[in-house]
Amino acid sequence: MRSTETRKADMPIEADKSFTKEQAAFDARALLLDEYSGVMSTHSNDVPGYPFGSVMPYCLDGEGRPAILIANIAQHAKNIKQNPKVSLIVRQSNIDDVHLGGRITWIGDAQLIEDSKEEALIAERYFSYFPASRSYRTIKGDQANHNFRFYRINFVRGRFIGGFGNIFWVKPALFLKKNPFYGEVEQAMVKHMNEDHLDAMLKYCKVSNIELPEGIQPKMAGLNSEGMHLRIGRKIVFIRFPKEAYEAMAVRQQLVAMAKAA
């Protein structure tokens, strides 16, 4: 995303007239990659007519859609069962003035992932991003109530604000992007990097000015054609490739070049 500097209190805010729909779509997708949680709102079943919102971690599936994990007992699960229409708001973090930061409202239909193979793929990716959540699937007790299930949010419309006055409805053709490595290829690359290339990941963090807490080592969580996600403790950071890569060899070349640049 475009970086936004802190505004002085007496400085007037003006919209960037050069900001285009194409730039909005690119920045909206970049925001989804840079962040890893948002506020999801569903139609309340207990308080009819009112929205119900709460914080929701996510990772993207192979089609670029948010995948989320919800317990059967949760309010969201009950609400989605009655009405699958939801929204997920993701906003730019670590910014002083929220009005100048980017935010995307993803409007869509929440869909329970019922196919076992598809669920297994998204589960591996999600647990790579949020390892602690793996234990949620084995909670003892009333499994019918506490069972956690994966959902995807199918895209209907998206509203992106890239700072004051830069507001667009984003088009799916410009916004959504498939992950060419999703599944076994991605899993193999992530496993290889975590087992054999900690030194390289330390260099990626250094060149990207990512501070590592004492005693914490980076772990690769996932990657796509645009870059890679590293897990720093419980935090997720996205490091963009210098060039987009659509084949495994191209990813390797990008990673080698980035390590050498450090």
C-alpha positions as CSV (number, residue, x, y, z in Angstrom):
1,M,0.0,0.0,0.0
2,R,1.0,3.6,-0.4
3,S,2.6,4.9,2.7
4,T,0.8,7.8,4.5
5,E,2.7,10.3,6.6
6,T,1.2,11.7,9.8
7,R,-0.6,14.9,9.0
8,K,-0.1,18.1,10.9
9,A,-3.2,19.4,12.7
10,D,-3.4,22.6,10.6
11,M,-2.6,20.9,7.2
12,P,-5.7,20.7,4.9
13,I,-6.7,17.3,3.5
14,E,-7.1,16.9,-0.2
15,A,-8.0,13.9,-2.3
16,D,-5.3,12.5,-4.6
17,K,-6.7,13.2,-8.1
18,S,-4.3,10.8,-9.7
19,F,-5.7,7.9,-7.7
20,T,-7.4,5.4,-10.1
21,K,-9.6,2.4,-9.9
22,E,-6.6,0.2,-10.9
23,Q,-4.5,1.7,-8.1
24,A,-7.4,1.3,-5.6
25,A,-7.7,-2.4,-6.5
26,F,-4.0,-2.9,-6.2
27,D,-3.9,-1.2,-2.8
28,A,-7.0,-3.0,-1.6
29,R,-5.4,-6.4,-2.3
30,A,-2.1,-5.2,-0.8
31,L,-4.0,-4.3,2.4
32,L,-5.5,-7.7,2.6
33,L,-2.0,-9.2,2.3
34,D,-0.4,-6.8,4.8
35,E,-3.0,-7.4,7.5
36,Y,-4.3,-10.7,8.9
37,S,-7.4,-9.7,10.9
38,G,-10.5,-7.5,10.6
39,V,-13.9,-6.9,12.0
40,M,-16.6,-9.2,10.6
41,S,-20.2,-8.3,10.9
42,T,-23.2,-10.6,10.5
43,H,-26.9,-10.2,10.9
44,S,-27.8,-10.8,14.5
45,N,-30.1,-13.6,15.2
46,D,-30.6,-12.7,18.8
47,V,-31.1,-9.0,18.2
48,P,-33.0,-9.0,14.8
49,G,-32.3,-6.0,12.5
50,Y,-29.0,-5.2,14.1
51,P,-25.4,-6.0,12.9
52,F,-23.1,-8.0,15.1
53,G,-19.4,-7.5,14.7
54,S,-16.3,-9.0,16.3
55,V,-12.6,-9.3,15.5
56,M,-11.8,-12.1,13.0
57,P,-8.4,-13.5,11.9
58,Y,-8.2,-14.6,8.3
59,C,-5.9,-16.0,5.7
60,L,-6.6,-16.0,1.9
61,D,-7.6,-19.1,0.1
62,G,-6.4,-20.2,-3.4
63,E,-8.8,-17.7,-5.1
64,G,-7.8,-14.8,-2.9
65,R,-10.9,-14.9,-0.6
66,P,-10.7,-14.6,3.2
67,A,-10.9,-18.0,5.0
68,I,-12.0,-17.9,8.6
69,L,-12.5,-20.4,11.4
70,I,-15.6,-20.3,13.6
71,A,-17.0,-22.4,16.4
72,N,-20.5,-23.8,16.0
73,I,-21.4,-22.2,19.3
74,A,-20.2,-18.8,18.2
75,Q,-22.7,-16.0,17.5
76,H,-21.3,-15.6,14.0
77,A,-22.0,-19.3,13.1
78,K,-25.6,-19.0,14.3
79,N,-26.1,-15.7,12.4
80,I,-24.5,-17.1,9.2
81,K,-26.8,-20.1,9.3
82,Q,-29.8,-17.8,9.2
83,N,-28.3,-15.2,6.8
84,P,-24.9,-15.7,5.1
85,K,-24.6,-12.0,4.0
86,V,-21.6,-10.6,5.9
87,S,-19.0,-7.9,5.7
88,L,-15.3,-7.9,6.7
89,I,-13.6,-4.6,7.4
90,V,-9.8,-4.6,7.2
91,R,-7.9,-1.4,8.0
92,Q,-4.3,-0.3,7.8
93,S,-2.7,-0.7,11.2
94,N,0.2,1.2,12.8
95,I,-1.0,4.6,11.5
96,D,-1.5,7.7,13.6
97,D,-4.5,9.1,11.8
98,V,-7.1,6.4,10.9
99,H,-8.7,8.8,8.4
100,L,-5.6,8.8,6.3
101,G,-5.1,5.0,6.4
102,G,-6.4,2.5,3.9
103,R,-9.4,0.3,4.6
104,I,-11.4,-2.2,2.6
105,T,-14.9,-3.4,3.3
106,W,-15.3,-6.8,1.8
107,I,-19.0,-7.5,1.3
108,G,-19.9,-11.1,0.5
109,D,-21.6,-14.4,1.4
110,A,-20.1,-16.6,4.0
111,Q,-20.0,-20.3,2.9
112,L,-19.2,-23.3,5.0
113,I,-16.4,-25.3,3.5
114,E,-17.9,-28.8,3.4
115,D,-15.7,-30.7,0.9
116,S,-13.1,-32.6,3.0
117,K,-10.2,-32.2,0.6
118,E,-10.8,-28.5,0.2
119,E,-11.2,-28.1,4.0
120,A,-7.9,-29.9,4.5
121,L,-6.1,-27.5,2.1
122,I,-7.4,-24.4,3.8
123,A,-6.8,-25.9,7.2
124,E,-3.1,-26.4,6.6
125,R,-2.7,-22.9,5.3
126,Y,-4.7,-21.4,8.2
127,F,-2.8,-23.3,10.8
128,S,0.5,-22.2,9.2
129,Y,-0.6,-18.6,9.9
130,F,-2.2,-19.3,13.3
131,P,-0.6,-22.4,14.8
132,A,-2.4,-22.0,18.2
133,S,-5.7,-22.5,16.4
134,R,-4.9,-26.1,15.5
135,S,-5.8,-27.1,19.0
136,Y,-9.3,-25.6,18.6
137,R,-10.2,-28.6,16.4
138,T,-9.5,-31.0,19.2
139,I,-11.4,-29.3,22.1
140,K,-12.7,-31.9,24.4
141,G,-16.3,-31.8,25.6
142,D,-19.5,-31.2,23.6
143,Q,-18.1,-31.5,20.1
144,A,-21.5,-30.7,18.5
145,N,-21.3,-27.2,20.1
146,H,-17.6,-26.5,20.1
147,N,-16.6,-27.9,16.8
148,F,-14.7,-25.3,14.7
149,R,-15.4,-25.1,11.0
150,F,-13.9,-23.2,8.1
151,Y,-15.8,-20.7,6.0
152,R,-14.9,-18.7,3.0
153,I,-16.3,-15.2,2.2
154,N,-17.3,-15.2,-1.4
155,F,-16.8,-11.7,-2.9
156,V,-19.9,-9.6,-3.9
157,R,-18.6,-6.1,-3.7
158,G,-15.7,-4.2,-2.1
159,R,-15.4,-0.6,-1.0
160,F,-11.9,0.7,-0.7
161,I,-10.8,4.0,0.9
162,G,-7.2,4.8,0.3
163,G,-7.1,7.9,2.5
164,F,-9.3,10.9,2.6
165,G,-11.4,11.3,-0.6
166,N,-9.8,8.4,-2.4
167,I,-12.9,6.1,-2.4
168,F,-13.8,3.4,-4.9
169,W,-15.9,0.3,-5.4
170,V,-13.3,-2.3,-6.5
171,K,-14.0,-4.7,-9.4
172,P,-13.4,-8.4,-8.9
173,A,-11.4,-8.6,-12.1
174,L,-8.9,-6.0,-10.8
175,F,-9.0,-7.0,-7.1
176,L,-9.0,-10.8,-6.8
177,K,-6.0,-12.8,-7.7
178,K,-5.4,-16.6,-7.6
179,N,-2.5,-18.0,-5.7
180,P,-0.6,-20.2,-8.3
181,F,1.1,-22.2,-5.5
182,Y,-1.9,-22.8,-3.2
183,G,-1.9,-26.4,-1.8
184,E,0.9,-28.9,-1.9
185,V,3.4,-26.7,-3.8
186,E,3.1,-23.9,-1.3
187,Q,3.3,-26.3,1.6
188,A,6.5,-27.9,0.2
189,M,8.1,-24.5,-0.3
190,V,7.2,-23.3,3.2
191,K,8.5,-26.5,4.8
192,H,11.8,-26.2,2.9
193,M,12.3,-22.6,3.9
194,N,11.6,-23.2,7.6
195,E,13.8,-26.3,7.7
196,D,16.8,-25.1,5.7
197,H,16.8,-21.3,5.3
198,L,16.4,-19.5,8.6
199,D,19.5,-17.5,7.7
200,A,17.8,-16.2,4.5
201,M,14.6,-15.3,6.4
202,L,16.7,-13.3,8.9
203,K,18.1,-11.4,6.0
204,Y,14.6,-10.7,4.6
205,C,13.6,-9.2,7.9
206,K,16.7,-7.1,8.1
207,V,16.4,-5.6,4.7
208,S,12.6,-5.0,5.3
209,N,13.4,-3.2,8.6
210,I,11.4,-5.8,10.6
211,E,12.5,-6.0,14.2
212,L,12.7,-9.4,15.8
213,P,11.9,-9.7,19.5
214,E,14.7,-11.3,21.5
215,G,14.6,-15.1,21.2
216,I,12.1,-15.0,18.4
217,Q,12.9,-16.5,15.0
218,P,10.9,-15.9,11.8
219,K,8.9,-18.7,10.3
220,M,7.4,-18.7,6.8
221,A,3.7,-19.0,6.9
222,G,2.8,-18.8,3.2
223,L,3.5,-17.2,-0.1
224,N,1.8,-16.2,-3.3
225,S,2.9,-14.6,-6.6
226,E,3.3,-11.2,-5.0
227,G,5.4,-12.1,-1.9
228,M,5.6,-14.1,1.3
229,H,4.2,-14.0,4.8
230,L,6.5,-14.5,7.7
231,R,5.3,-15.3,11.2
232,I,7.1,-13.3,13.9
233,G,5.9,-14.9,17.2
234,R,2.1,-14.3,16.8
235,K,2.5,-11.5,14.4
236,I,2.2,-11.9,10.6
237,V,4.2,-9.7,8.2
238,F,4.1,-9.6,4.4
239,I,7.3,-9.0,2.4
240,R,6.7,-8.3,-1.3
241,F,8.8,-9.8,-4.0
242,P,10.7,-7.3,-6.3
243,K,8.9,-8.9,-9.2
244,E,5.8,-11.1,-9.2
245,A,6.5,-14.8,-9.6
246,Y,4.2,-17.4,-11.1
247,E,6.4,-20.5,-11.1
248,A,8.3,-22.2,-8.3
249,M,11.7,-21.5,-10.0
250,A,10.8,-17.9,-10.3
251,V,10.1,-17.7,-6.5
252,R,13.4,-19.3,-5.8
253,Q,15.2,-16.7,-8.0
254,Q,13.4,-13.9,-6.1
255,L,14.3,-15.3,-2.7
256,V,17.9,-15.8,-3.7
257,A,18.1,-12.3,-5.1
258,M,16.5,-10.8,-1.9
259,A,19.0,-12.7,0.3
260,K,21.9,-11.4,-1.7
261,A,20.6,-7.9,-1.6
262,A,20.7,-8.0,2.2
